[in-house]
């Protein structure tokens, strides 16, 4: 039986998944990749991937979106990732 990931390990996994999401990879492919890399279940992989999308969403909401070009790119990325509530 493997040990549970501590808070720092979990943060590393979520950040890794967020980087993949920022590259506009699909939710399913990120989930599969995370599950394989960290030897965890797909269910755990889905939780990590979901947390990664929420991390990106929170980062975007906290930004000053006065730069039209960056705003358009971020909105396009979010639209492709389908993470709008």
N, CA, C and O atoms as CSV, one atom per row, in Angstrom:
chain,resi,resn,atom,element,x,y,z
A,1,UNK,N,N,0.843,-1.166,0.000
A,1,UNK,CA,C,0.000,0.000,0.000
A,1,UNK,C,C,0.895,1.237,0.000
A,1,UNK,O,O,1.877,1.310,0.739
A,2,UNK,N,N,0.543,2.195,-0.830
A,2,UNK,CA,C,1.350,3.411,-0.902
A,2,UNK,C,C,0.878,4.414,0.145
A,2,UNK,O,O,-0.263,4.378,0.606
A,3,UNK,N,N,1.781,5.295,0.498
A,3,UNK,CA,C,1.445,6.309,1.500
A,3,UNK,C,C,0.673,7.444,0.846
A,3,UNK,O,O,0.736,7.645,-0.367
A,4,UNK,N,N,-0.047,8.173,1.666
A,4,UNK,CA,C,-0.790,9.329,1.175
A,4,UNK,C,C,0.180,10.471,0.888
A,4,UNK,O,O,1.210,10.618,1.546
A,5,UNK,N,N,-0.170,11.258,-0.094
A,5,UNK,CA,C,0.662,12.416,-0.437
A,5,UNK,C,C,0.479,13.491,0.626
A,5,UNK,O,O,-0.640,13.768,1.057
A,6,UNK,N,N,1.590,14.091,1.041
A,6,UNK,CA,C,1.464,15.192,1.990
A,6,UNK,C,C,1.061,16.458,1.234
A,6,UNK,O,O,0.923,16.451,0.011
A,7,UNK,N,N,0.878,17.532,1.979
A,7,UNK,CA,C,0.385,18.769,1.372
A,7,UNK,C,C,1.318,19.287,0.277
A,7,UNK,O,O,0.851,19.737,-0.770
A,8,UNK,N,N,2.612,19.227,0.505
A,8,UNK,CA,C,3.593,19.707,-0.481
A,8,UNK,C,C,3.561,18.840,-1.746
A,8,UNK,O,O,3.592,19.363,-2.860
A,9,UNK,N,N,3.498,17.527,-1.570
A,9,UNK,CA,C,3.422,16.622,-2.728
A,9,UNK,C,C,2.140,16.873,-3.520
A,9,UNK,O,O,2.156,16.861,-4.751
A,10,UNK,N,N,1.044,17.097,-2.822
A,10,UNK,CA,C,-0.233,17.360,-3.485
A,10,UNK,C,C,-0.151,18.663,-4.278
A,10,UNK,O,O,-0.662,18.752,-5.395
A,11,UNK,N,N,0.493,19.669,-3.697
A,11,UNK,CA,C,0.666,20.953,-4.375
A,11,UNK,C,C,1.502,20.787,-5.643
A,11,UNK,O,O,1.198,21.390,-6.672
A,12,UNK,N,N,2.537,19.983,-5.572
A,12,UNK,CA,C,3.384,19.715,-6.742
A,12,UNK,C,C,2.567,19.042,-7.842
A,12,UNK,O,O,2.689,19.396,-9.015
A,13,UNK,N,N,1.745,18.085,-7.470
A,13,UNK,CA,C,0.910,17.373,-8.449
A,13,UNK,C,C,-0.088,18.310,-9.108
A,13,UNK,O,O,-0.270,18.267,-10.325
A,14,UNK,N,N,-0.736,19.156,-8.315
A,14,UNK,CA,C,-1.716,20.100,-8.860
A,14,UNK,C,C,-1.028,21.098,-9.792
A,14,UNK,O,O,-1.557,21.411,-10.858
A,15,UNK,N,N,0.146,21.599,-9.400
A,15,UNK,CA,C,0.879,22.532,-10.253
A,15,UNK,C,C,1.311,21.869,-11.561
A,15,UNK,O,O,1.277,22.499,-12.619
A,16,UNK,N,N,1.713,20.610,-11.491
A,16,UNK,CA,C,2.082,19.872,-12.697
A,16,UNK,C,C,0.875,19.766,-13.624
A,16,UNK,O,O,0.983,20.013,-14.825
A,17,UNK,N,N,-0.267,19.401,-13.066
A,17,UNK,CA,C,-1.489,19.290,-13.866
A,17,UNK,C,C,-1.899,20.655,-14.419
A,17,UNK,O,O,-2.376,20.742,-15.550
A,18,UNK,N,N,-1.718,21.719,-13.634
A,18,UNK,CA,C,-2.068,23.062,-14.101
A,18,UNK,C,C,-1.187,23.478,-15.286
A,18,UNK,O,O,-1.658,24.130,-16.217
A,19,UNK,N,N,0.082,23.098,-15.242
A,19,UNK,CA,C,0.970,23.392,-16.375
A,19,UNK,C,C,0.493,22.675,-17.631
A,19,UNK,O,O,0.530,23.240,-18.724
A,20,UNK,N,N,0.046,21.439,-17.478
A,20,UNK,CA,C,-0.482,20.696,-18.629
A,20,UNK,C,C,-1.759,21.346,-19.141
A,20,UNK,O,O,-1.967,21.439,-20.351
A,21,UNK,N,N,-2.615,21.796,-18.229
A,21,UNK,CA,C,-3.861,22.458,-18.628
A,21,UNK,C,C,-3.558,23.768,-19.346
A,21,UNK,O,O,-4.250,24.121,-20.302
A,22,UNK,N,N,-2.540,24.488,-18.902
A,22,UNK,CA,C,-2.156,25.741,-19.549
A,22,UNK,C,C,-1.660,25.506,-20.969
A,22,UNK,O,O,-1.699,26.408,-21.806
A,23,UNK,N,N,-1.193,24.287,-21.238
A,23,UNK,CA,C,-0.774,23.914,-22.589
A,23,UNK,C,C,-1.959,23.431,-23.416
A,23,UNK,O,O,-1.784,22.942,-24.532
A,24,UNK,N,N,-3.154,23.567,-22.873
A,24,UNK,CA,C,-4.425,23.218,-23.508
A,24,UNK,C,C,-4.527,21.728,-23.814
A,24,UNK,O,O,-5.022,21.339,-24.872
A,25,UNK,N,N,-4.068,20.912,-22.904
A,25,UNK,CA,C,-4.304,19.477,-23.022
A,25,UNK,C,C,-5.690,19.178,-22.457
A,25,UNK,O,O,-6.195,19.924,-21.618
A,26,UNK,N,N,-6.293,18.106,-22.909
A,26,UNK,CA,C,-7.645,17.776,-22.479
A,26,UNK,C,C,-7.664,17.292,-21.028
A,26,UNK,O,O,-6.668,16.792,-20.506
A,27,UNK,N,N,-8.817,17.456,-20.402
A,27,UNK,CA,C,-9.003,17.020,-19.018
A,27,UNK,C,C,-8.674,15.537,-18.887
A,27,UNK,O,O,-7.988,15.124,-17.952
A,28,UNK,N,N,-9.165,14.749,-19.822
A,28,UNK,CA,C,-8.952,13.296,-19.788
A,28,UNK,C,C,-7.477,12.924,-19.923
A,28,UNK,O,O,-6.986,12.051,-19.207
A,29,UNK,N,N,-6.777,13.584,-20.838
A,29,UNK,CA,C,-5.359,13.250,-21.021
A,29,UNK,C,C,-4.534,13.673,-19.812
A,29,UNK,O,O,-3.586,12.983,-19.438
A,30,UNK,N,N,-4.888,14.803,-19.198
A,30,UNK,CA,C,-4.180,15.231,-17.988
A,30,UNK,C,C,-4.438,14.236,-16.865
A,30,UNK,O,O,-3.517,13.854,-16.144
A,31,UNK,N,N,-5.683,13.821,-16.720
A,31,UNK,CA,C,-6.045,12.845,-15.686
A,31,UNK,C,C,-5.257,11.555,-15.863
A,31,UNK,O,O,-4.703,11.027,-14.899
A,32,UNK,N,N,-5.207,11.050,-17.082
A,32,UNK,CA,C,-4.471,9.813,-17.355
A,32,UNK,C,C,-2.982,9.975,-17.066
A,32,UNK,O,O,-2.354,9.103,-16.464
A,33,UNK,N,N,-2.432,11.095,-17.502
A,33,UNK,CA,C,-0.999,11.360,-17.303
A,33,UNK,C,C,-0.667,11.437,-15.812
A,33,UNK,O,O,0.285,10.809,-15.347
A,34,UNK,N,N,-1.446,12.200,-15.080
A,34,UNK,CA,C,-1.203,12.367,-13.638
A,34,UNK,C,C,-1.334,11.028,-12.919
A,34,UNK,O,O,-0.516,10.703,-12.057
A,35,UNK,N,N,-2.352,10.256,-13.267
A,35,UNK,CA,C,-2.548,8.953,-12.626
A,35,UNK,C,C,-1.366,8.028,-12.889
A,35,UNK,O,O,-0.918,7.309,-11.996
A,36,UNK,N,N,-0.867,8.052,-14.116
A,36,UNK,CA,C,0.257,7.185,-14.465
A,36,UNK,C,C,1.560,7.651,-13.800
A,36,UNK,O,O,2.276,6.846,-13.203
A,37,UNK,N,N,1.860,8.926,-13.903
A,37,UNK,CA,C,3.123,9.468,-13.373
A,37,UNK,C,C,3.239,9.260,-11.861
A,37,UNK,O,O,4.301,8.895,-11.357
A,38,UNK,N,N,2.145,9.494,-11.150
A,38,UNK,CA,C,2.192,9.430,-9.687
A,38,UNK,C,C,1.674,8.101,-9.128
A,38,UNK,O,O,1.537,7.946,-7.914
A,39,UNK,N,N,1.388,7.154,-10.009
A,39,UNK,CA,C,0.896,5.828,-9.605
A,39,UNK,C,C,-0.300,5.936,-8.657
A,39,UNK,O,O,-0.314,5.382,-7.558
A,40,UNK,N,N,-1.301,6.677,-9.137
A,40,UNK,CA,C,-2.526,6.849,-8.362
A,40,UNK,C,C,-3.716,6.425,-9.225
A,40,UNK,O,O,-3.570,6.194,-10.425
A,41,UNK,N,N,-4.885,6.327,-8.610
A,41,UNK,CA,C,-6.080,5.935,-9.357
A,41,UNK,C,C,-6.545,7.074,-10.259
A,41,UNK,O,O,-6.168,8.229,-10.061
A,42,UNK,N,N,-7.363,6.738,-11.248
A,42,UNK,CA,C,-7.918,7.768,-12.126
A,42,UNK,C,C,-8.813,8.716,-11.341
A,42,UNK,O,O,-8.893,9.904,-11.654
A,43,UNK,N,N,-9.480,8.196,-10.332
A,43,UNK,CA,C,-10.329,9.040,-9.490
A,43,UNK,C,C,-9.479,10.115,-8.798
A,43,UNK,O,O,-9.856,11.287,-8.765
A,44,UNK,N,N,-8.360,9.716,-8.260
A,44,UNK,CA,C,-7.448,10.679,-7.636
A,44,UNK,C,C,-6.885,11.632,-8.696
A,44,UNK,O,O,-6.717,12.824,-8.442
A,45,UNK,N,N,-6.601,11.104,-9.860
A,45,UNK,CA,C,-6.120,11.934,-10.958
A,45,UNK,C,C,-7.138,12.985,-11.360
A,45,UNK,O,O,-6.775,14.125,-11.649
A,46,UNK,N,N,-8.420,12.606,-11.382
A,46,UNK,CA,C,-9.481,13.561,-11.699
A,46,UNK,C,C,-9.558,14.668,-10.652
A,46,UNK,O,O,-9.758,15.835,-10.988
A,47,UNK,N,N,-9.400,14.297,-9.385
A,47,UNK,CA,C,-9.426,15.309,-8.327
A,47,UNK,C,C,-8.267,16.303,-8.484
A,47,UNK,O,O,-8.446,17.509,-8.314
A,48,UNK,N,N,-7.098,15.788,-8.806
A,48,UNK,CA,C,-5.932,16.652,-9.003
A,48,UNK,C,C,-6.142,17.550,-10.221
A,48,UNK,O,O,-5.846,18.744,-10.167
A,49,UNK,N,N,-6.643,16.993,-11.302
A,49,UNK,CA,C,-6.874,17.769,-12.520
A,49,UNK,C,C,-7.931,18.844,-12.278
A,49,UNK,O,O,-7.788,19.978,-12.735
A,50,UNK,N,N,-8.968,18.490,-11.574
A,50,UNK,CA,C,-10.006,19.465,-11.236
A,50,UNK,C,C,-9.432,20.596,-10.387
A,50,UNK,O,O,-9.732,21.767,-10.620
A,51,UNK,N,N,-8.614,20.245,-9.413
A,51,UNK,CA,C,-7.973,21.261,-8.567
A,51,UNK,C,C,-7.071,22.159,-9.404
A,51,UNK,O,O,-6.969,23.357,-9.139
A,52,UNK,N,N,-6.419,21.591,-10.406
A,52,UNK,CA,C,-5.549,22.371,-11.284
A,52,UNK,C,C,-6.361,23.390,-12.087
A,52,UNK,O,O,-5.950,24.543,-12.217
A,53,UNK,N,N,-7.507,22.972,-12.623
A,53,UNK,CA,C,-8.353,23.892,-13.367
A,53,UNK,C,C,-8.866,25.007,-12.462
A,53,UNK,O,O,-8.935,26.164,-12.876
A,54,UNK,N,N,-9.220,24.666,-11.242
A,54,UNK,CA,C,-9.678,25.684,-10.297
A,54,UNK,C,C,-8.551,26.649,-9.944
A,54,UNK,O,O,-8.790,27.843,-9.766
A,55,UNK,N,N,-7.342,26.145,-9.843
A,55,UNK,CA,C,-6.176,26.987,-9.573
A,55,UNK,C,C,-5.988,28.003,-10.699
A,55,UNK,O,O,-5.763,29.186,-10.440
A,56,UNK,N,N,-6.081,27.544,-11.938
A,56,UNK,CA,C,-5.943,28.431,-13.086
A,56,UNK,C,C,-7.074,29.466,-13.087
A,56,UNK,O,O,-6.836,30.656,-13.296
A,57,UNK,N,N,-8.282,29.009,-12.856
A,57,UNK,CA,C,-9.435,29.902,-12.837
A,57,UNK,C,C,-9.269,30.973,-11.762
A,57,UNK,O,O,-9.519,32.150,-12.020
A,58,UNK,N,N,-8.853,30.578,-10.570
A,58,UNK,CA,C,-8.650,31.527,-9.477
A,58,UNK,C,C,-7.541,32.525,-9.808
A,58,UNK,O,O,-7.656,33.711,-9.502
A,59,UNK,N,N,-6.478,32.044,-10.428
A,59,UNK,CA,C,-5.388,32.938,-10.833
A,59,UNK,C,C,-5.876,33.976,-11.833
A,59,UNK,O,O,-5.518,35.151,-11.741
A,60,UNK,N,N,-6.682,33.550,-12.776
A,60,UNK,CA,C,-7.187,34.453,-13.804
A,60,UNK,C,C,-8.144,35.469,-13.195
A,60,UNK,O,O,-8.099,36.652,-13.532
A,61,UNK,N,N,-9.002,35.010,-12.303
A,61,UNK,CA,C,-9.950,35.926,-11.675
A,61,UNK,C,C,-9.240,36.965,-10.818
A,61,UNK,O,O,-9.753,38.069,-10.638
A,62,UNK,N,N,-8.076,36.632,-10.290
A,62,UNK,CA,C,-7.326,37.551,-9.448
A,62,UNK,C,C,-6.442,38.506,-10.218
A,62,UNK,O,O,-5.834,39.399,-9.628
A,63,UNK,N,N,-6.359,38.334,-11.522
A,63,UNK,CA,C,-5.489,39.171,-12.349
A,63,UNK,C,C,-6.185,40.469,-12.735
A,63,UNK,O,O,-7.412,40.562,-12.739
A,64,UNK,N,N,-5.384,41.449,-13.053
A,64,UNK,CA,C,-5.883,42.678,-13.634
A,64,UNK,C,C,-5.947,42.447,-15.139
A,64,UNK,O,O,-4.916,42.410,-15.811
A,65,UNK,N,N,-7.134,42.295,-15.653
A,65,UNK,CA,C,-7.291,41.935,-17.064
A,65,UNK,C,C,-7.444,43.163,-17.966
A,65,UNK,O,O,-8.355,43.222,-18.792
A,66,UNK,N,N,-6.566,44.121,-17.806
A,66,UNK,CA,C,-6.592,45.301,-18.648
A,66,UNK,C,C,-5.837,45.101,-19.952
A,66,UNK,O,O,-5.913,45.939,-20.851
A,67,UNK,N,N,-5.118,44.008,-20.059
A,67,UNK,CA,C,-4.368,43.751,-21.284
A,67,UNK,C,C,-5.233,42.911,-22.228
A,67,UNK,O,O,-5.394,41.712,-22.001
A,68,UNK,N,N,-5.783,43.504,-23.265
A,68,UNK,CA,C,-6.732,42.804,-24.139
A,68,UNK,C,C,-6.178,41.532,-24.774
A,68,UNK,O,O,-6.882,40.525,-24.852
A,69,UNK,N,N,-4.942,41.564,-25.222
A,69,UNK,CA,C,-4.371,40.391,-25.886
A,69,UNK,C,C,-4.248,39.220,-24.912
A,69,UNK,O,O,-4.606,38.091,-25.245
A,70,UNK,N,N,-3.741,39.491,-23.710
A,70,UNK,CA,C,-3.602,38.441,-22.714
A,70,UNK,C,C,-4.972,37.930,-22.286
A,70,UNK,O,O,-5.164,36.729,-22.100
A,71,UNK,N,N,-5.905,38.833,-22.133
A,71,UNK,CA,C,-7.266,38.449,-21.753
A,71,UNK,C,C,-7.868,37.512,-22.784
A,71,UNK,O,O,-8.466,36.495,-22.432
A,72,UNK,N,N,-7.712,37.848,-24.046
A,72,UNK,CA,C,-8.268,37.014,-25.113
A,72,UNK,C,C,-7.632,35.629,-25.110
A,72,UNK,O,O,-8.326,34.625,-25.273
A,73,UNK,N,N,-6.325,35.572,-24.926
A,73,UNK,CA,C,-5.636,34.288,-24.911
A,73,UNK,C,C,-6.089,33.438,-23.721
A,73,UNK,O,O,-6.340,32.242,-23.869
A,74,UNK,N,N,-6.193,34.051,-22.555
A,74,UNK,CA,C,-6.627,33.313,-21.373
A,74,UNK,C,C,-8.065,32.828,-21.513
A,74,UNK,O,O,-8.380,31.696,-21.144
A,75,UNK,N,N,-8.924,33.668,-22.035
A,75,UNK,CA,C,-10.311,33.264,-22.233
A,75,UNK,C,C,-10.417,32.132,-23.250
A,75,UNK,O,O,-11.232,31.224,-23.085
A,76,UNK,N,N,-9.608,32.180,-24.286
A,76,UNK,CA,C,-9.586,31.116,-25.270
A,76,UNK,C,C,-9.133,29.798,-24.639
A,76,UNK,O,O,-9.710,28.744,-24.907
A,77,UNK,N,N,-8.095,29.865,-23.800
A,77,UNK,CA,C,-7.595,28.676,-23.113
A,77,UNK,C,C,-8.673,28.098,-22.208
A,77,UNK,O,O,-8.907,26.889,-22.209
A,78,UNK,N,N,-9.331,28.959,-21.437
A,78,UNK,CA,C,-10.397,28.491,-20.552
A,78,UNK,C,C,-11.546,27.887,-21.344
A,78,UNK,O,O,-12.108,26.864,-20.953
A,79,UNK,N,N,-11.890,28.517,-22.450
A,79,UNK,CA,C,-12.977,28.004,-23.275
A,79,UNK,C,C,-12.647,26.605,-23.791
A,79,UNK,O,O,-13.508,25.725,-23.778
A,80,UNK,N,N,-11.419,26.391,-24.241
A,80,UNK,CA,C,-11.010,25.078,-24.734
A,80,UNK,C,C,-10.988,24.056,-23.606
A,80,UNK,O,O,-11.270,22.879,-23.828
A,81,UNK,N,N,-10.659,24.496,-22.410
A,81,UNK,CA,C,-10.587,23.586,-21.266
A,81,UNK,C,C,-11.958,23.323,-20.667
A,81,UNK,O,O,-12.118,22.400,-19.869
A,82,UNK,N,N,-12.945,24.122,-21.040
A,82,UNK,CA,C,-14.317,23.964,-20.554
A,82,UNK,C,C,-14.389,23.980,-19.030
A,82,UNK,O,O,-14.959,23.067,-18.433
A,83,UNK,N,N,-13.822,24.998,-18.395
A,83,UNK,CA,C,-13.858,25.033,-16.933
A,83,UNK,C,C,-14.742,26.136,-16.394
A,83,UNK,O,O,-14.751,26.386,-15.188
A,84,UNK,N,N,-15.492,26.806,-17.271
A,84,UNK,CA,C,-16.378,27.839,-16.766
A,84,UNK,C,C,-17.469,27.173,-15.954
A,84,UNK,O,O,-17.980,26.124,-16.348
A,85,UNK,N,N,-17.837,27.768,-14.820
A,85,UNK,CA,C,-18.880,27.176,-13.970
A,85,UNK,C,C,-20.229,27.179,-14.638
A,85,UNK,O,O,-21.208,26.716,-14.053
